[in-house]
């Protein structure tokens, strides 16, 4: 279920960015944006763990870079390895009901992610 939501997130970002950047540019932009959202979630977790367990206030630039690279690699494996993005795009273009539910999941995911991130930053 979560993986389906992530796939729909990729699909909707792809659809929006491909308008301006074409299919290849939209695909690449979707990869970077999804990786940035994954990184945001990882920063939140690292920030919570750092503040609650280690009582440390900031995340180093090296840690942030490593988290983003891991997110980029996992996104690449999830969407690009063996050109999985093509089947994801084809799947969601055929299913209108899935697109409506996916949109609601994306809005919830982004709202919760940003809310938690802001909460951790303000702690």
KAWO-V295064 format. One record per pair of residues at least 12 apart in sequence whose ideal C-beta (glycine too) atoms are under 10 Angstrom apart, sorted by the first residue. I is the first residue (numbers start at 0). J is the second residue. D is the distance in whole Angstrom. If there is no record, write none. Layout:
BEGIN
i:I j:J d:D
i:I j:J d:D
END
This chain:
BEGIN
i:0 j:104 d:9
i:1 j:104 d:9
i:1 j:108 d:9
i:2 j:77 d:8
i:3 j:87 d:10
i:3 j:90 d:9
i:3 j:91 d:10
i:3 j:97 d:8
i:3 j:100 d:9
i:3 j:101 d:8
i:3 j:104 d:8
i:4 j:100 d:9
i:4 j:101 d:7
i:4 j:103 d:10
i:4 j:104 d:4
i:4 j:105 d:7
i:4 j:107 d:9
i:4 j:108 d:6
i:5 j:33 d:7
i:5 j:36 d:9
i:5 j:37 d:9
i:5 j:74 d:9
i:5 j:77 d:7
i:5 j:78 d:9
i:5 j:87 d:10
i:5 j:104 d:9
i:5 j:105 d:10
i:5 j:108 d:8
i:6 j:33 d:10
i:6 j:77 d:8
i:6 j:78 d:8
i:6 j:83 d:9
i:6 j:84 d:9
i:6 j:86 d:9
i:6 j:87 d:5
i:6 j:88 d:10
i:6 j:90 d:8
i:6 j:91 d:8
i:6 j:97 d:10
i:6 j:101 d:8
i:7 j:87 d:8
i:7 j:90 d:9
i:7 j:91 d:6
i:7 j:94 d:10
i:7 j:97 d:7
i:7 j:98 d:7
i:7 j:100 d:8
i:7 j:101 d:3
i:7 j:102 d:8
i:7 j:103 d:10
i:7 j:104 d:7
i:7 j:105 d:7
i:7 j:108 d:10
i:8 j:29 d:9
i:8 j:32 d:9
i:8 j:33 d:6
i:8 j:36 d:7
i:8 j:37 d:10
i:8 j:101 d:8
i:8 j:102 d:10
i:8 j:104 d:8
i:8 j:105 d:5
i:8 j:108 d:7
i:8 j:109 d:9
i:9 j:26 d:9
i:9 j:29 d:5
i:9 j:30 d:8
i:9 j:32 d:9
i:9 j:33 d:5
i:9 j:74 d:8
i:9 j:77 d:8
i:9 j:78 d:6
i:9 j:83 d:10
i:9 j:84 d:7
i:9 j:87 d:6
i:9 j:88 d:9
i:9 j:91 d:9
i:10 j:29 d:8
i:10 j:78 d:10
i:10 j:84 d:9
i:10 j:87 d:6
i:10 j:88 d:6
i:10 j:89 d:10
i:10 j:90 d:8
i:10 j:91 d:4
i:10 j:92 d:8
i:10 j:97 d:9
i:10 j:98 d:8
i:10 j:101 d:7
i:10 j:105 d:10
i:11 j:29 d:9
i:11 j:91 d:8
i:11 j:98 d:8
i:11 j:101 d:7
i:11 j:102 d:7
i:11 j:105 d:6
i:12 j:25 d:8
i:12 j:26 d:10
i:12 j:28 d:7
i:12 j:29 d:4
i:12 j:30 d:9
i:12 j:31 d:9
i:12 j:32 d:5
i:12 j:33 d:6
i:12 j:36 d:9
i:12 j:105 d:9
i:13 j:25 d:5
i:13 j:26 d:6
i:13 j:27 d:10
i:13 j:28 d:8
i:13 j:29 d:4
i:13 j:30 d:9
i:13 j:32 d:9
i:13 j:33 d:9
i:13 j:78 d:9
i:13 j:84 d:7
i:13 j:87 d:8
i:13 j:88 d:6
i:13 j:91 d:9
i:14 j:29 d:9
i:14 j:88 d:8
i:14 j:91 d:9
i:14 j:92 d:9
i:14 j:98 d:10
i:15 j:28 d:9
i:15 j:29 d:8
i:15 j:32 d:9
i:16 j:28 d:4
i:16 j:29 d:6
i:16 j:30 d:10
i:16 j:31 d:9
i:16 j:32 d:8
i:17 j:29 d:8
i:17 j:88 d:9
i:22 j:88 d:9
i:25 j:88 d:10
i:26 j:78 d:8
i:26 j:79 d:8
i:26 j:82 d:10
i:26 j:84 d:6
i:26 j:85 d:9
i:26 j:88 d:9
i:27 j:79 d:9
i:29 j:74 d:9
i:29 j:78 d:8
i:29 j:84 d:8
i:29 j:87 d:10
i:29 j:88 d:10
i:30 j:71 d:7
i:30 j:74 d:6
i:30 j:75 d:7
i:30 j:77 d:9
i:30 j:78 d:6
i:30 j:79 d:7
i:30 j:84 d:8
i:31 j:67 d:10
i:31 j:70 d:10
i:31 j:71 d:8
i:31 j:74 d:8
i:32 j:74 d:9
i:33 j:70 d:8
i:33 j:71 d:9
i:33 j:73 d:10
i:33 j:74 d:5
i:33 j:77 d:8
i:33 j:78 d:7
i:34 j:66 d:10
i:34 j:67 d:7
i:34 j:68 d:9
i:34 j:69 d:9
i:34 j:70 d:4
i:34 j:71 d:4
i:34 j:72 d:9
i:34 j:73 d:8
i:34 j:74 d:4
i:34 j:75 d:8
i:34 j:77 d:10
i:34 j:78 d:10
i:35 j:67 d:7
i:35 j:70 d:8
i:35 j:71 d:9
i:35 j:74 d:9
i:36 j:70 d:8
i:36 j:74 d:9
i:36 j:105 d:10
i:36 j:108 d:8
i:36 j:109 d:7
i:36 j:112 d:7
i:36 j:113 d:10
i:37 j:66 d:9
i:37 j:67 d:9
i:37 j:69 d:8
i:37 j:70 d:4
i:37 j:71 d:8
i:37 j:73 d:7
i:37 j:74 d:6
i:37 j:77 d:10
i:37 j:112 d:10
i:38 j:63 d:8
i:38 j:64 d:10
i:38 j:66 d:5
i:38 j:67 d:5
i:38 j:68 d:9
i:38 j:69 d:8
i:38 j:70 d:4
i:38 j:71 d:8
i:38 j:74 d:10
i:39 j:66 d:10
i:39 j:67 d:10
i:39 j:70 d:9
i:39 j:109 d:9
i:39 j:112 d:6
i:39 j:113 d:8
i:39 j:115 d:9
i:39 j:116 d:6
i:40 j:66 d:10
i:40 j:70 d:9
i:40 j:108 d:9
i:40 j:111 d:9
i:40 j:112 d:6
i:40 j:115 d:8
i:40 j:116 d:8
i:41 j:58 d:10
i:41 j:62 d:10
i:41 j:63 d:9
i:41 j:65 d:10
i:41 j:66 d:5
i:41 j:67 d:8
i:41 j:69 d:8
i:41 j:70 d:6
i:42 j:58 d:6
i:42 j:62 d:9
i:42 j:63 d:7
i:42 j:66 d:6
i:42 j:67 d:9
i:42 j:70 d:10
i:42 j:116 d:7
i:42 j:119 d:8
i:42 j:120 d:9
i:43 j:111 d:10
i:43 j:112 d:7
i:43 j:113 d:9
i:43 j:114 d:10
i:43 j:115 d:5
i:43 j:116 d:5
i:43 j:117 d:9
i:43 j:118 d:8
i:43 j:119 d:5
i:43 j:120 d:9
i:44 j:66 d:9
i:44 j:115 d:9
i:44 j:119 d:9
i:45 j:58 d:6
i:45 j:62 d:7
i:45 j:63 d:9
i:45 j:66 d:7
i:45 j:119 d:9
i:46 j:58 d:6
i:46 j:115 d:9
i:46 j:116 d:8
i:46 j:118 d:9
i:46 j:119 d:4
i:46 j:120 d:7
i:46 j:122 d:8
i:47 j:115 d:8
i:47 j:118 d:9
i:47 j:119 d:6
i:47 j:122 d:8
i:49 j:62 d:9
i:49 j:119 d:9
i:50 j:119 d:7
i:50 j:122 d:6
i:51 j:119 d:10
i:51 j:122 d:9
i:56 j:122 d:9
END
